[in-house]
Amino acid sequence: MYLYENFIFILKYYMIFRSKISYSLLIFFVISFGVILAIILSETEPKYWWLFLPMLPSIIMIIDLYRNTYYTITDGMLMVKSGVLFHAKFPIAKIIRIRKSHTLLSSPALSFDRLEIFYSPRRSVAVSPKDPESFIAALLDINPEIEVDVKK
């Protein structure tokens, strides 16, 4: 019976929250790359299509960001992953405050509808879970001392 109870605990505290996607941001990227491609193809002869190749890593990285940005709560840690470039762990016990944010600063969030999580008085990370209410509830379940300010 003890093993079963621990198994339930593990399942309860291994939660993955996908990032909310701002399609306007995605459209911005698609239009930007489309315009650059159109300029390359219109200004040069068709045999110079290979000039587009330097943009390929950027396109692959953006696709990876949209496929692999998520937030995991497990073992008292909040793990934030955004593509291959950003992977961080934050102890949930150290989280001080969560507030709603619309910051335009770079962050592991695919939407401008963000939550800013303060894990020290001056350090924070912005995330954008699809289901912010469940995300906050899961964090509060582990650390009920977190101050929450997400007024609409």
ZATORDO-830339 format. One record per atom (N, C-alpha, C): x, y, z; atom name; residue in one letter; residue number from 1. Coordinates in steps of 0.2 Angstrom, whole numbers, padded with zeros to 4 digits. Example, Ala and Ser with C-alpha at 12.3 -4.5 7.8 and 13.67 -1.06 7.14 Angstrom:
<sites>
+-------+-------+-------+----+---+-----+
!     u !     v !     w !  a ! r !   k !
+-------+-------+-------+----+---+-----+
!  0066 ! -0028 !  0039 !  N ! a !   1 !
!  0062 ! -0022 !  0039 ! CA ! a !   1 !
!  0066 ! -0016 !  0039 !  C ! a !   1 !
!  0064 ! -0011 !  0035 !  N ! s !   2 !
!  0068 ! -0005 !  0036 ! CA ! s !   2 !
!  0064 !  0000 !  0039 !  C ! s !   2 !
+-------+-------+-------+----+---+-----+
</sites>
This chain:
<sites>
+-------+-------+-------+----+---+-----+
!     u !     v !     w !  a ! r !   k !
+-------+-------+-------+----+---+-----+
!  0004 ! -0006 !  0000 !  N ! m !   1 !
!  0000 !  0000 !  0000 ! CA ! m !   1 !
!  0004 !  0006 !  0000 !  C ! m !   1 !
!  0010 !  0006 !  0004 !  N ! y !   2 !
!  0014 !  0012 !  0004 ! CA ! y !   2 !
!  0017 !  0014 ! -0003 !  C ! y !   2 !
!  0019 !  0009 ! -0007 !  N ! l !   3 !
!  0022 !  0010 ! -0014 ! CA ! l !   3 !
!  0016 !  0013 ! -0018 !  C ! l !   3 !
!  0010 !  0011 ! -0017 !  N ! y !   4 !
!  0005 !  0014 ! -0021 ! CA ! y !   4 !
!  0003 !  0021 ! -0019 !  C ! y !   4 !
!  0004 !  0023 ! -0013 !  N ! e !   5 !
!  0003 !  0030 ! -0011 ! CA ! e !   5 !
!  0008 !  0035 ! -0014 !  C ! e !   5 !
!  0014 !  0032 ! -0013 !  N ! n !   6 !
!  0020 !  0036 ! -0016 ! CA ! n !   6 !
!  0019 !  0037 ! -0024 !  C ! n !   6 !
!  0017 !  0032 ! -0027 !  N ! f !   7 !
!  0016 !  0032 ! -0034 ! CA ! f !   7 !
!  0011 !  0038 ! -0036 !  C ! f !   7 !
!  0005 !  0038 ! -0032 !  N ! i !   8 !
!  0000 !  0043 ! -0033 ! CA ! i !   8 !
!  0004 !  0050 ! -0032 !  C ! i !   8 !
!  0008 !  0051 ! -0027 !  N ! f !   9 !
!  0011 !  0057 ! -0026 ! CA ! f !   9 !
!  0016 !  0059 ! -0031 !  C ! f !   9 !
!  0019 !  0055 ! -0034 !  N ! i !  10 !
!  0023 !  0056 ! -0040 ! CA ! i !  10 !
!  0019 !  0058 ! -0046 !  C ! i !  10 !
!  0014 !  0055 ! -0047 !  N ! l !  11 !
!  0010 !  0057 ! -0053 ! CA ! l !  11 !
!  0006 !  0064 ! -0052 !  C ! l !  11 !
!  0004 !  0065 ! -0045 !  N ! k !  12 !
!  0001 !  0071 ! -0044 ! CA ! k !  12 !
!  0006 !  0077 ! -0045 !  C ! k !  12 !
!  0012 !  0076 ! -0044 !  N ! y !  13 !
!  0017 !  0082 ! -0044 ! CA ! y !  13 !
!  0022 !  0081 ! -0050 !  C ! y !  13 !
!  0020 !  0078 ! -0055 !  N ! y !  14 !
!  0023 !  0079 ! -0061 ! CA ! y !  14 !
!  0018 !  0081 ! -0066 !  C ! y !  14 !
!  0018 !  0088 ! -0067 !  N ! m !  15 !
!  0013 !  0091 ! -0072 ! CA ! m !  15 !
!  0017 !  0095 ! -0077 !  C ! m !  15 !
!  0015 !  0094 ! -0083 !  N ! i !  16 !
!  0018 !  0098 ! -0089 ! CA ! i !  16 !
!  0012 !  0103 ! -0091 !  C ! i !  16 !
!  0014 !  0109 ! -0092 !  N ! f !  17 !
!  0010 !  0114 ! -0094 ! CA ! f !  17 !
!  0013 !  0117 ! -0101 !  C ! f !  17 !
!  0010 !  0117 ! -0106 !  N ! r !  18 !
!  0012 !  0119 ! -0113 ! CA ! r !  18 !
!  0011 !  0127 ! -0112 !  C ! r !  18 !
!  0015 !  0130 ! -0116 !  N ! s !  19 !
!  0015 !  0137 ! -0117 ! CA ! s !  19 !
!  0009 !  0139 ! -0121 !  C ! s !  19 !
!  0006 !  0145 ! -0119 !  N ! k !  20 !
!  0001 !  0148 ! -0123 ! CA ! k !  20 !
!  0004 !  0151 ! -0129 !  C ! k !  20 !
!  0001 !  0151 ! -0135 !  N ! i !  21 !
!  0004 !  0153 ! -0141 ! CA ! i !  21 !
!  0000 !  0160 ! -0144 !  C ! i !  21 !
!  0004 !  0165 ! -0145 !  N ! s !  22 !
!  0002 !  0171 ! -0147 ! CA ! s !  22 !
!  0003 !  0170 ! -0155 !  C ! s !  22 !
! -0003 !  0169 ! -0159 !  N ! y !  23 !
! -0002 !  0168 ! -0166 ! CA ! y !  23 !
!  0000 !  0175 ! -0169 !  C ! y !  23 !
! -0001 !  0180 ! -0166 !  N ! s !  24 !
!  0001 !  0187 ! -0170 ! CA ! s !  24 !
!  0009 !  0187 ! -0170 !  C ! s !  24 !
!  0012 !  0184 ! -0165 !  N ! l !  25 !
!  0019 !  0183 ! -0164 ! CA ! l !  25 !
!  0022 !  0178 ! -0170 !  C ! l !  25 !
!  0018 !  0173 ! -0171 !  N ! l !  26 !
!  0020 !  0168 ! -0176 ! CA ! l !  26 !
!  0019 !  0171 ! -0183 !  C ! l !  26 !
!  0014 !  0175 ! -0184 !  N ! i !  27 !
!  0013 !  0178 ! -0190 ! CA ! i !  27 !
!  0018 !  0183 ! -0192 !  C ! i !  27 !
!  0020 !  0187 ! -0187 !  N ! f !  28 !
!  0026 !  0191 ! -0187 ! CA ! f !  28 !
!  0032 !  0188 ! -0190 !  C ! f !  28 !
!  0034 !  0182 ! -0187 !  N ! f !  29 !
!  0040 !  0178 ! -0189 ! CA ! f !  29 !
!  0039 !  0176 ! -0196 !  C ! f !  29 !
!  0033 !  0173 ! -0198 !  N ! v !  30 !
!  0032 !  0170 ! -0205 ! CA ! v !  30 !
!  0032 !  0176 ! -0210 !  C ! v !  30 !
!  0029 !  0182 ! -0209 !  N ! i !  31 !
!  0030 !  0187 ! -0213 ! CA ! i !  31 !
!  0037 !  0190 ! -0214 !  C ! i !  31 !
!  0040 !  0190 ! -0208 !  N ! s !  32 !
!  0047 !  0193 ! -0209 ! CA ! s !  32 !
!  0052 !  0188 ! -0213 !  C ! s !  32 !
!  0051 !  0182 ! -0212 !  N ! f !  33 !
!  0055 !  0177 ! -0216 ! CA ! f !  33 !
!  0053 !  0177 ! -0223 !  C ! f !  33 !
!  0046 !  0178 ! -0224 !  N ! g !  34 !
!  0044 !  0178 ! -0231 ! CA ! g !  34 !
!  0046 !  0184 ! -0235 !  C ! g !  34 !
!  0046 !  0190 ! -0232 !  N ! v !  35 !
!  0049 !  0196 ! -0235 ! CA ! v !  35 !
!  0056 !  0196 ! -0237 !  C ! v !  35 !
!  0060 !  0193 ! -0232 !  N ! i !  36 !
!  0067 !  0192 ! -0233 ! CA ! i !  36 !
!  0068 !  0187 ! -0239 !  C ! i !  36 !
!  0064 !  0182 ! -0239 !  N ! l !  37 !
!  0065 !  0177 ! -0245 ! CA ! l !  37 !
!  0063 !  0180 ! -0251 !  C ! l !  37 !
!  0058 !  0184 ! -0251 !  N ! a !  38 !
!  0055 !  0188 ! -0257 ! CA ! a !  38 !
!  0061 !  0192 ! -0260 !  C ! a !  38 !
!  0064 !  0196 ! -0255 !  N ! i !  39 !
!  0069 !  0201 ! -0257 ! CA ! i !  39 !
!  0075 !  0197 ! -0261 !  C ! i !  39 !
!  0077 !  0192 ! -0257 !  N ! i !  40 !
!  0083 !  0188 ! -0260 ! CA ! i !  40 !
!  0081 !  0185 ! -0267 !  C ! i !  40 !
!  0075 !  0182 ! -0268 !  N ! l !  41 !
!  0073 !  0179 ! -0274 ! CA ! l !  41 !
!  0072 !  0185 ! -0280 !  C ! l !  41 !
!  0070 !  0190 ! -0278 !  N ! s !  42 !
!  0068 !  0196 ! -0283 ! CA ! s !  42 !
!  0074 !  0200 ! -0285 !  C ! s !  42 !
!  0079 !  0200 ! -0280 !  N ! e !  43 !
!  0085 !  0204 ! -0282 ! CA ! e !  43 !
!  0091 !  0200 ! -0285 !  C ! e !  43 !
!  0090 !  0194 ! -0285 !  N ! t !  44 !
!  0096 !  0190 ! -0288 ! CA ! t !  44 !
!  0093 !  0185 ! -0293 !  C ! t !  44 !
!  0097 !  0182 ! -0297 !  N ! e !  45 !
!  0095 !  0177 ! -0301 ! CA ! e !  45 !
!  0093 !  0171 ! -0298 !  C ! e !  45 !
!  0088 !  0167 ! -0301 !  N ! p !  46 !
!  0086 !  0161 ! -0297 ! CA ! p !  46 !
!  0091 !  0156 ! -0295 !  C ! p !  46 !
!  0097 !  0156 ! -0299 !  N ! k !  47 !
!  0102 !  0152 ! -0297 ! CA ! k !  47 !
!  0105 !  0153 ! -0290 !  C ! k !  47 !
!  0104 !  0159 ! -0287 !  N ! y !  48 !
!  0106 !  0161 ! -0281 ! CA ! y !  48 !
!  0102 !  0160 ! -0275 !  C ! y !  48 !
!  0097 !  0155 ! -0276 !  N ! w !  49 !
!  0093 !  0153 ! -0270 ! CA ! w !  49 !
!  0096 !  0151 ! -0264 !  C ! w !  49 !
!  0102 !  0149 ! -0265 !  N ! w !  50 !
!  0106 !  0146 ! -0259 ! CA ! w !  50 !
!  0108 !  0152 ! -0254 !  C ! w !  50 !
!  0107 !  0158 ! -0256 !  N ! l !  51 !
!  0107 !  0164 ! -0251 ! CA ! l !  51 !
!  0102 !  0163 ! -0245 !  C ! l !  51 !
!  0097 !  0160 ! -0246 !  N ! f !  52 !
!  0092 !  0158 ! -0241 ! CA ! f !  52 !
!  0095 !  0154 ! -0236 !  C ! f !  52 !
!  0100 !  0150 ! -0237 !  N ! l !  53 !
!  0102 !  0145 ! -0232 ! CA ! l !  53 !
!  0105 !  0148 ! -0226 !  C ! l !  53 !
!  0108 !  0153 ! -0225 !  N ! p !  54 !
!  0110 !  0156 ! -0219 ! CA ! p !  54 !
!  0104 !  0157 ! -0214 !  C ! p !  54 !
!  0098 !  0158 ! -0217 !  N ! m !  55 !
!  0092 !  0159 ! -0213 ! CA ! m !  55 !
!  0089 !  0153 ! -0210 !  C ! m !  55 !
!  0091 !  0147 ! -0213 !  N ! l !  56 !
!  0088 !  0141 ! -0211 ! CA ! l !  56 !
!  0089 !  0139 ! -0204 !  C ! l !  56 !
!  0095 !  0140 ! -0201 !  N ! p !  57 !
!  0096 !  0139 ! -0193 ! CA ! p !  57 !
!  0091 !  0143 ! -0189 !  C ! p !  57 !
!  0089 !  0149 ! -0191 !  N ! s !  58 !
!  0085 !  0153 ! -0187 ! CA ! s !  58 !
!  0078 !  0151 ! -0188 !  C ! s !  58 !
!  0076 !  0148 ! -0194 !  N ! i !  59 !
!  0069 !  0146 ! -0195 ! CA ! i !  59 !
!  0068 !  0139 ! -0191 !  C ! i !  59 !
!  0073 !  0135 ! -0191 !  N ! i !  60 !
!  0073 !  0129 ! -0187 ! CA ! i !  60 !
!  0073 !  0130 ! -0180 !  C ! i !  60 !
!  0076 !  0135 ! -0177 !  N ! m !  61 !
!  0076 !  0137 ! -0170 ! CA ! m !  61 !
!  0069 !  0140 ! -0168 !  C ! m !  61 !
!  0066 !  0144 ! -0172 !  N ! i !  62 !
!  0059 !  0146 ! -0171 ! CA ! i !  62 !
!  0054 !  0140 ! -0171 !  C ! i !  62 !
!  0055 !  0136 ! -0175 !  N ! i !  63 !
!  0050 !  0130 ! -0175 ! CA ! i !  63 !
!  0051 !  0126 ! -0169 !  C ! i !  63 !
!  0058 !  0125 ! -0167 !  N ! d !  64 !
!  0059 !  0121 ! -0161 ! CA ! d !  64 !
!  0056 !  0125 ! -0155 !  C ! d !  64 !
!  0057 !  0132 ! -0155 !  N ! l !  65 !
!  0054 !  0135 ! -0149 ! CA ! l !  65 !
!  0046 !  0134 ! -0149 !  C ! l !  65 !
!  0043 !  0134 ! -0154 !  N ! y !  66 !
!  0035 !  0133 ! -0154 ! CA ! y !  66 !
!  0033 !  0126 ! -0152 !  C ! y !  66 !
!  0038 !  0121 ! -0154 !  N ! r !  67 !
!  0036 !  0114 ! -0152 ! CA ! r !  67 !
!  0038 !  0112 ! -0145 !  C ! r !  67 !
!  0044 !  0116 ! -0142 !  N ! n !  68 !
!  0046 !  0114 ! -0136 ! CA ! n !  68 !
!  0047 !  0119 ! -0131 !  C ! n !  68 !
!  0042 !  0123 ! -0130 !  N ! t !  69 !
!  0042 !  0127 ! -0124 ! CA ! t !  69 !
!  0036 !  0125 ! -0120 !  C ! t !  69 !
!  0038 !  0123 ! -0114 !  N ! y !  70 !
!  0034 !  0120 ! -0109 ! CA ! y !  70 !
!  0037 !  0121 ! -0102 !  C ! y !  70 !
!  0032 !  0120 ! -0097 !  N ! y !  71 !
!  0034 !  0121 ! -0090 ! CA ! y !  71 !
!  0032 !  0115 ! -0086 !  C ! y !  71 !
!  0037 !  0112 ! -0082 !  N ! t !  72 !
!  0036 !  0106 ! -0079 ! CA ! t !  72 !
!  0036 !  0107 ! -0071 !  C ! t !  72 !
!  0032 !  0105 ! -0067 !  N ! i !  73 !
!  0032 !  0105 ! -0060 ! CA ! i !  73 !
!  0033 !  0098 ! -0058 !  C ! i !  73 !
!  0039 !  0097 ! -0054 !  N ! t !  74 !
!  0040 !  0090 ! -0052 ! CA ! t !  74 !
!  0046 !  0091 ! -0046 !  C ! t !  74 !
!  0045 !  0086 ! -0041 !  N ! d !  75 !
!  0050 !  0086 ! -0036 ! CA ! d !  75 !
!  0051 !  0093 ! -0032 !  C ! d !  75 !
!  0046 !  0097 ! -0032 !  N ! g !  76 !
!  0047 !  0104 ! -0029 ! CA ! g !  76 !
!  0051 !  0109 ! -0033 !  C ! g !  76 !
!  0051 !  0107 ! -0039 !  N ! m !  77 !
!  0055 !  0111 ! -0044 ! CA ! m !  77 !
!  0050 !  0114 ! -0050 !  C ! m !  77 !
!  0051 !  0120 ! -0052 !  N ! l !  78 !
!  0048 !  0122 ! -0058 ! CA ! l !  78 !
!  0054 !  0122 ! -0063 !  C ! l !  78 !
!  0053 !  0118 ! -0069 !  N ! m !  79 !
!  0057 !  0117 ! -0074 ! CA ! m !  79 !
!  0054 !  0121 ! -0080 !  C ! m !  79 !
!  0058 !  0125 ! -0083 !  N ! v !  80 !
!  0056 !  0129 ! -0089 ! CA ! v !  80 !
!  0060 !  0128 ! -0094 !  C ! v !  80 !
!  0057 !  0125 ! -0100 !  N ! k !  81 !
!  0061 !  0123 ! -0106 ! CA ! k !  81 !
!  0058 !  0127 ! -0112 !  C ! k !  81 !
!  0063 !  0130 ! -0116 !  N ! s !  82 !
!  0061 !  0134 ! -0122 ! CA ! s !  82 !
!  0066 !  0132 ! -0127 !  C ! s !  82 !
!  0064 !  0128 ! -0131 !  N ! g !  83 !
!  0068 !  0126 ! -0137 ! CA ! g !  83 !
!  0075 !  0123 ! -0134 !  C ! g !  83 !
!  0080 !  0123 ! -0138 !  N ! v !  84 !
!  0087 !  0120 ! -0136 ! CA ! v !  84 !
!  0091 !  0125 ! -0132 !  C ! v !  84 !
!  0089 !  0132 ! -0132 !  N ! l !  85 !
!  0093 !  0137 ! -0129 ! CA ! l !  85 !
!  0092 !  0138 ! -0122 !  C ! l !  85 !
!  0085 !  0137 ! -0120 !  N ! f !  86 !
!  0084 !  0139 ! -0113 ! CA ! f !  86 !
!  0081 !  0133 ! -0109 !  C ! f !  86 !
!  0084 !  0132 ! -0103 !  N ! h !  87 !
!  0082 !  0126 ! -0099 ! CA ! h !  87 !
!  0084 !  0128 ! -0092 !  C ! h !  87 !
!  0079 !  0130 ! -0087 !  N ! a !  88 !
!  0081 !  0132 ! -0081 ! CA ! a !  88 !
!  0077 !  0128 ! -0076 !  C ! a !  88 !
!  0079 !  0128 ! -0070 !  N ! k !  89 !
!  0076 !  0125 ! -0064 ! CA ! k !  89 !
!  0075 !  0130 ! -0058 !  C ! k !  89 !
!  0069 !  0131 ! -0055 !  N ! f !  90 !
!  0068 !  0135 ! -0050 ! CA ! f !  90 !
!  0065 !  0131 ! -0044 !  C ! f !  90 !
!  0068 !  0132 ! -0038 !  N ! p !  91 !
!  0064 !  0129 ! -0032 ! CA ! p !  91 !
!  0058 !  0132 ! -0031 !  C ! p !  91 !
!  0052 !  0128 ! -0031 !  N ! i !  92 !
!  0046 !  0131 ! -0029 ! CA ! i !  92 !
!  0045 !  0134 ! -0022 !  C ! i !  92 !
!  0049 !  0132 ! -0018 !  N ! a !  93 !
!  0049 !  0134 ! -0011 ! CA ! a !  93 !
!  0052 !  0141 ! -0011 !  C ! a !  93 !
!  0056 !  0143 ! -0016 !  N ! k !  94 !
!  0059 !  0150 ! -0016 ! CA ! k !  94 !
!  0055 !  0155 ! -0020 !  C ! k !  94 !
!  0050 !  0153 ! -0023 !  N ! i !  95 !
!  0046 !  0158 ! -0027 ! CA ! i !  95 !
!  0042 !  0162 ! -0022 !  C ! i !  95 !
!  0043 !  0169 ! -0023 !  N ! i !  96 !
!  0040 !  0174 ! -0018 ! CA ! i !  96 !
!  0033 !  0176 ! -0021 !  C ! i !  96 !
!  0033 !  0178 ! -0027 !  N ! r !  97 !
!  0027 !  0181 ! -0030 ! CA ! r !  97 !
!  0026 !  0179 ! -0037 !  C ! r !  97 !
!  0019 !  0179 ! -0039 !  N ! i !  98 !
!  0017 !  0178 ! -0046 ! CA ! i !  98 !
!  0013 !  0184 ! -0048 !  C ! i !  98 !
!  0014 !  0187 ! -0053 !  N ! r !  99 !
!  0010 !  0193 ! -0056 ! CA ! r !  99 !
!  0009 !  0193 ! -0063 !  C ! r !  99 !
!  0004 !  0195 ! -0065 !  N ! k ! 100 !
!  0002 !  0196 ! -0072 ! CA ! k ! 100 !
!  0007 !  0201 ! -0076 !  C ! k ! 100 !
!  0009 !  0199 ! -0082 !  N ! s ! 101 !
!  0014 !  0204 ! -0085 ! CA ! s ! 101 !
!  0012 !  0203 ! -0093 !  C ! s ! 101 !
!  0014 !  0209 ! -0096 !  N ! h ! 102 !
!  0013 !  0209 ! -0103 ! CA ! h ! 102 !
!  0020 !  0212 ! -0106 !  C ! h ! 102 !
!  0025 !  0210 ! -0103 !  N ! t ! 103 !
!  0032 !  0213 ! -0105 ! CA ! t ! 103 !
!  0034 !  0210 ! -0112 !  C ! t ! 103 !
!  0037 !  0214 ! -0115 !  N ! l ! 104 !
!  0040 !  0213 ! -0122 ! CA ! l ! 104 !
!  0047 !  0210 ! -0122 !  C ! l ! 104 !
!  0050 !  0209 ! -0116 !  N ! l ! 105 !
!  0056 !  0207 ! -0115 ! CA ! l ! 105 !
!  0057 !  0200 ! -0117 !  C ! l ! 105 !
!  0062 !  0198 ! -0119 !  N ! s ! 106 !
!  0063 !  0191 ! -0121 ! CA ! s ! 106 !
!  0062 !  0186 ! -0115 !  C ! s ! 106 !
!  0059 !  0181 ! -0116 !  N ! s ! 107 !
!  0057 !  0176 ! -0111 ! CA ! s ! 107 !
!  0055 !  0169 ! -0114 !  C ! s ! 107 !
!  0055 !  0164 ! -0110 !  N ! p ! 108 !
!  0053 !  0158 ! -0112 ! CA ! p ! 108 !
!  0045 !  0157 ! -0112 !  C ! p ! 108 !
!  0042 !  0162 ! -0116 !  N ! a ! 109 !
!  0035 !  0162 ! -0116 ! CA ! a ! 109 !
!  0033 !  0164 ! -0124 !  C ! a ! 109 !
!  0028 !  0160 ! -0126 !  N ! l ! 110 !
!  0026 !  0161 ! -0133 ! CA ! l ! 110 !
!  0020 !  0166 ! -0134 !  C ! l ! 110 !
!  0018 !  0169 ! -0129 !  N ! s ! 111 !
!  0013 !  0174 ! -0129 ! CA ! s ! 111 !
!  0014 !  0180 ! -0125 !  C ! s ! 111 !
!  0011 !  0186 ! -0126 !  N ! f ! 112 !
!  0012 !  0192 ! -0122 ! CA ! f ! 112 !
!  0008 !  0192 ! -0116 !  C ! f ! 112 !
!  0003 !  0187 ! -0115 !  N ! d ! 113 !
! -0001 !  0186 ! -0109 ! CA ! d ! 113 !
!  0003 !  0182 ! -0105 !  C ! d ! 113 !
!  0007 !  0185 ! -0100 !  N ! r ! 114 !
!  0012 !  0181 ! -0097 ! CA ! r ! 114 !
!  0011 !  0182 ! -0089 !  C ! r ! 114 !
!  0014 !  0177 ! -0086 !  N ! l ! 115 !
!  0015 !  0177 ! -0078 ! CA ! l ! 115 !
!  0022 !  0178 ! -0077 !  C ! l ! 115 !
!  0024 !  0183 ! -0072 !  N ! e ! 116 !
!  0030 !  0184 ! -0070 ! CA ! e ! 116 !
!  0031 !  0181 ! -0063 !  C ! e ! 116 !
!  0036 !  0177 ! -0063 !  N ! i ! 117 !
!  0037 !  0173 ! -0057 ! CA ! i ! 117 !
!  0044 !  0175 ! -0054 !  C ! i ! 117 !
!  0043 !  0178 ! -0048 !  N ! f ! 118 !
!  0049 !  0181 ! -0044 ! CA ! f ! 118 !
!  0051 !  0175 ! -0039 !  C ! f ! 118 !
!  0058 !  0173 ! -0041 !  N ! y ! 119 !
!  0061 !  0168 ! -0036 ! CA ! y ! 119 !
!  0066 !  0171 ! -0032 !  C ! y ! 119 !
!  0067 !  0177 ! -0032 !  N ! s ! 120 !
!  0071 !  0181 ! -0027 ! CA ! s ! 120 !
!  0068 !  0188 ! -0028 !  C ! s ! 120 !
!  0070 !  0193 ! -0023 !  N ! p ! 121 !
!  0067 !  0200 ! -0023 ! CA ! p ! 121 !
!  0068 !  0203 ! -0030 !  C ! p ! 121 !
!  0073 !  0202 ! -0033 !  N ! r ! 122 !
!  0075 !  0205 ! -0040 ! CA ! r ! 122 !
!  0076 !  0201 ! -0046 !  C ! r ! 122 !
!  0074 !  0195 ! -0045 !  N ! r ! 123 !
!  0075 !  0190 ! -0051 ! CA ! r ! 123 !
!  0069 !  0187 ! -0052 !  C ! r ! 123 !
!  0067 !  0186 ! -0059 !  N ! s ! 124 !
!  0061 !  0184 ! -0061 ! CA ! s ! 124 !
!  0061 !  0180 ! -0068 !  C ! s ! 124 !
!  0056 !  0176 ! -0069 !  N ! v ! 125 !
!  0056 !  0173 ! -0076 ! CA ! v ! 125 !
!  0049 !  0174 ! -0078 !  C ! v ! 125 !
!  0048 !  0176 ! -0084 !  N ! a ! 126 !
!  0041 !  0176 ! -0087 ! CA ! a ! 126 !
!  0039 !  0170 ! -0091 !  C ! a ! 126 !
!  0033 !  0167 ! -0089 !  N ! v ! 127 !
!  0030 !  0161 ! -0093 ! CA ! v ! 127 !
!  0023 !  0163 ! -0095 !  C ! v ! 127 !
!  0021 !  0159 ! -0100 !  N ! s ! 128 !
!  0014 !  0160 ! -0102 ! CA ! s ! 128 !
!  0011 !  0153 ! -0103 !  C ! s ! 128 !
!  0009 !  0150 ! -0097 !  N ! p ! 129 !
!  0005 !  0143 ! -0098 ! CA ! p ! 129 !
! -0002 !  0144 ! -0101 !  C ! p ! 129 !
! -0004 !  0139 ! -0105 !  N ! k ! 130 !
! -0010 !  0139 ! -0108 ! CA ! k ! 130 !
! -0016 !  0140 ! -0103 !  C ! k ! 130 !
! -0015 !  0136 ! -0097 !  N ! d ! 131 !
! -0020 !  0136 ! -0092 ! CA ! d ! 131 !
! -0017 !  0139 ! -0085 !  C ! d ! 131 !
! -0017 !  0146 ! -0085 !  N ! p ! 132 !
! -0013 !  0149 ! -0079 ! CA ! p ! 132 !
! -0016 !  0148 ! -0073 !  C ! p ! 132 !
! -0023 !  0147 ! -0072 !  N ! e ! 133 !
! -0026 !  0145 ! -0066 ! CA ! e ! 133 !
! -0024 !  0139 ! -0063 !  C ! e ! 133 !
! -0023 !  0133 ! -0067 !  N ! s ! 134 !
! -0021 !  0127 ! -0065 ! CA ! s ! 134 !
! -0013 !  0127 ! -0063 !  C ! s ! 134 !
! -0010 !  0131 ! -0067 !  N ! f ! 135 !
! -0003 !  0132 ! -0066 ! CA ! f ! 135 !
! -0001 !  0135 ! -0059 !  C ! f ! 135 !
! -0005 !  0140 ! -0058 !  N ! i ! 136 !
! -0004 !  0144 ! -0051 ! CA ! i ! 136 !
! -0006 !  0139 ! -0046 !  C ! i ! 136 !
! -0012 !  0136 ! -0047 !  N ! a ! 137 !
! -0014 !  0131 ! -0041 ! CA ! a ! 137 !
! -0009 !  0126 ! -0040 !  C ! a ! 137 !
! -0006 !  0123 ! -0045 !  N ! a ! 138 !
! -0001 !  0118 ! -0044 ! CA ! a ! 138 !
!  0005 !  0121 ! -0040 !  C ! a ! 138 !
!  0007 !  0127 ! -0041 !  N ! l ! 139 !
!  0013 !  0130 ! -0038 ! CA ! l ! 139 !
!  0010 !  0131 ! -0030 !  C ! l ! 139 !
!  0004 !  0134 ! -0029 !  N ! l ! 140 !
!  0002 !  0135 ! -0023 ! CA ! l ! 140 !
!  0001 !  0129 ! -0019 !  C ! l ! 140 !
! -0001 !  0123 ! -0022 !  N ! d ! 141 !
! -0001 !  0117 ! -0018 ! CA ! d ! 141 !
!  0005 !  0115 ! -0015 !  C ! d ! 141 !
!  0011 !  0117 ! -0018 !  N ! i ! 142 !
!  0017 !  0115 ! -0016 ! CA ! i ! 142 !
!  0020 !  0121 ! -0011 !  C ! i ! 142 !
!  0019 !  0127 ! -0013 !  N ! n ! 143 !
!  0021 !  0133 ! -0009 ! CA ! n ! 143 !
!  0015 !  0137 ! -0008 !  C ! n ! 143 !
!  0011 !  0137 ! -0002 !  N ! p ! 144 !
!  0005 !  0141 ! -0001 ! CA ! p ! 144 !
!  0007 !  0148 !  0001 !  C ! p ! 144 !
!  0014 !  0149 !  0002 !  N ! e ! 145 !
!  0016 !  0156 !  0004 ! CA ! e ! 145 !
!  0017 !  0161 ! -0002 !  C ! e ! 145 !
!  0016 !  0158 ! -0008 !  N ! i ! 146 !
!  0017 !  0163 ! -0014 ! CA ! i ! 146 !
!  0012 !  0168 ! -0014 !  C ! i ! 146 !
!  0014 !  0174 ! -0015 !  N ! e ! 147 !
!  0009 !  0180 ! -0016 ! CA ! e ! 147 !
!  0007 !  0180 ! -0023 !  C ! e ! 147 !
!  0000 !  0180 ! -0024 !  N ! v ! 148 !
! -0002 !  0180 ! -0031 ! CA ! v ! 148 !
! -0006 !  0186 ! -0033 !  C ! v ! 148 !
! -0004 !  0189 ! -0038 !  N ! d ! 149 !
! -0007 !  0196 ! -0040 ! CA ! d ! 149 !
! -0008 !  0195 ! -0048 !  C ! d ! 149 !
! -0014 !  0192 ! -0050 !  N ! v ! 150 !
! -0016 !  0191 ! -0057 ! CA ! v ! 150 !
! -0022 !  0194 ! -0059 !  C ! v ! 150 !
! -0024 !  0200 ! -0056 !  N ! k ! 151 !
! -0030 !  0203 ! -0058 ! CA ! k ! 151 !
! -0031 !  0204 ! -0065 !  C ! k ! 151 !
! -0037 !  0203 ! -0068 !  N ! k ! 152 !
! -0038 !  0204 ! -0075 ! CA ! k ! 152 !
! -0039 !  0211 ! -0077 !  C ! k ! 152 !
+-------+-------+-------+----+---+-----+
</sites>
